Amino acid sequence: MKKMFQALTVFAMLAFAGLASAADIGNSFRIHVPFAFTVGPKQFAAGDYLVQQTDSGLLFVTGGGTGVAVISIPSEMTRTGVSTGLVFSNSRLVAVQVNGEGTRAVPTGVTQERTIALSH
């Protein structure tokens, strides 16, 4: 069972690599993230990463021997003067912004809200 899972993992990684080469990579940049973070279902350690975004919104984050592909969606109009980089909320990647391009959000799914009331 473990070997089958490993084979499927390798197949999936090759398929994602094929998608990246077949798709038009619109933006690509390297970035150092100084803290552990999450992209979609995947946990990443602090370190250096390659971020690639296709014209269709597919986002690849790879580095440290691991990677993930997630869908991003337009969230803001094109803006000049913004720094190219990643936007995090509670160590979860929530958006990618590129100078001169529109910011793209990374859907994070449903999040649980917590309310803490003061006691009197």
C-alpha positions as CSV (number, residue, x, y, z in Angstrom):
1,M,0.0,0.0,0.0
2,K,2.8,2.4,0.9
3,K,4.6,1.7,-2.5
4,M,1.3,2.4,-4.3
5,F,0.9,5.7,-2.5
6,Q,4.5,6.7,-3.3
7,A,4.0,5.7,-7.0
8,L,0.8,7.8,-7.1
9,T,2.6,10.7,-5.5
10,V,5.4,10.6,-8.1
11,F,2.8,10.4,-10.9
12,A,0.9,13.4,-9.5
13,M,4.1,15.4,-9.3
14,L,5.0,14.5,-12.9
15,A,1.5,15.4,-14.0
16,F,1.8,18.8,-12.3
17,A,5.2,19.4,-13.9
18,G,3.6,18.6,-17.3
19,L,0.8,21.0,-16.6
20,A,3.3,23.7,-15.8
21,S,5.3,23.2,-19.0
22,A,2.1,22.9,-21.1
23,A,0.6,26.1,-19.5
24,D,1.8,29.6,-20.1
25,I,3.7,30.6,-17.0
26,G,2.6,34.3,-16.6
27,N,4.7,35.1,-13.5
28,S,7.6,33.3,-11.8
29,F,9.7,34.5,-8.9
30,R,11.8,33.2,-6.1
31,I,11.1,34.2,-2.5
32,H,12.4,33.5,1.0
33,V,9.6,32.9,3.6
34,P,11.1,33.2,7.1
35,F,8.3,31.1,8.8
36,A,6.4,27.9,8.4
37,F,3.3,28.3,6.3
38,T,0.5,26.5,4.5
39,V,-0.6,26.5,0.9
40,G,-3.9,24.7,0.4
41,P,-3.6,21.4,2.2
42,K,0.3,21.4,2.2
43,Q,2.6,22.5,5.0
44,F,5.9,24.2,4.2
45,A,8.9,24.9,6.4
46,A,10.6,28.3,6.4
47,G,12.9,28.6,3.4
48,D,13.4,29.5,-0.2
49,Y,10.6,28.8,-2.7
50,L,9.8,29.2,-6.4
51,V,6.4,30.6,-7.1
52,Q,4.9,30.1,-10.6
53,Q,1.6,31.4,-11.8
54,T,0.0,30.4,-15.1
55,D,-2.1,32.8,-17.1
56,S,-5.2,30.6,-16.2
57,G,-4.6,31.1,-12.5
58,L,-2.9,27.8,-11.6
59,L,-0.3,28.5,-8.9
60,F,2.7,26.3,-8.2
61,V,4.8,26.7,-5.0
62,T,7.9,24.5,-4.9
63,G,11.0,24.2,-2.7
64,G,12.6,22.3,0.1
65,G,11.8,19.0,-1.7
66,T,8.1,19.6,-1.8
67,G,5.5,21.4,-3.8
68,V,1.8,22.1,-4.4
69,A,-0.5,23.3,-7.1
70,V,-3.6,25.3,-6.3
71,I,-6.0,27.5,-8.2
72,S,-5.9,31.3,-7.7
73,I,-8.7,33.7,-8.5
74,P,-8.6,37.4,-9.4
75,S,-9.2,39.6,-6.3
76,E,-7.9,43.1,-7.2
77,M,-7.4,45.1,-10.3
78,T,-4.0,45.8,-11.7
79,R,-1.9,48.1,-9.5
80,T,1.5,49.5,-10.1
81,G,3.8,50.2,-7.2
82,V,2.9,47.1,-5.1
83,S,5.7,44.8,-4.1
84,T,5.8,41.4,-5.8
85,G,5.3,38.8,-3.1
86,L,3.0,36.6,-1.1
87,V,0.2,37.6,1.3
88,F,-0.3,35.5,4.4
89,S,-3.0,35.3,7.1
90,N,-2.3,33.2,10.1
91,S,0.6,31.6,8.2
92,R,-1.7,30.5,5.4
93,L,-1.1,31.8,1.9
94,V,-4.1,33.9,0.9
95,A,-2.9,35.9,-2.1
96,V,-0.1,36.5,-4.6
97,Q,0.6,40.0,-5.8
98,V,2.9,41.0,-8.7
99,N,3.8,44.6,-9.5
100,G,1.8,45.8,-12.5
101,E,-0.5,42.8,-12.3
102,G,-3.8,42.1,-10.6
103,T,-3.6,40.4,-7.1
104,R,-4.8,36.8,-7.2
105,A,-6.4,35.2,-4.1
106,V,-5.8,31.7,-3.0
107,P,-9.1,30.3,-1.7
108,T,-8.6,28.8,1.7
109,G,-11.9,27.1,2.2
110,V,-14.2,27.6,5.1
111,T,-12.6,29.0,8.2
112,Q,-13.9,28.7,11.7
113,E,-14.4,32.0,13.4
114,R,-14.0,32.3,17.1
115,T,-15.4,34.9,19.3
116,I,-14.1,35.6,22.8
117,A,-16.3,37.5,25.1
118,L,-15.0,39.4,28.1
119,S,-16.5,38.3,31.4
120,H,-17.6,40.9,33.9
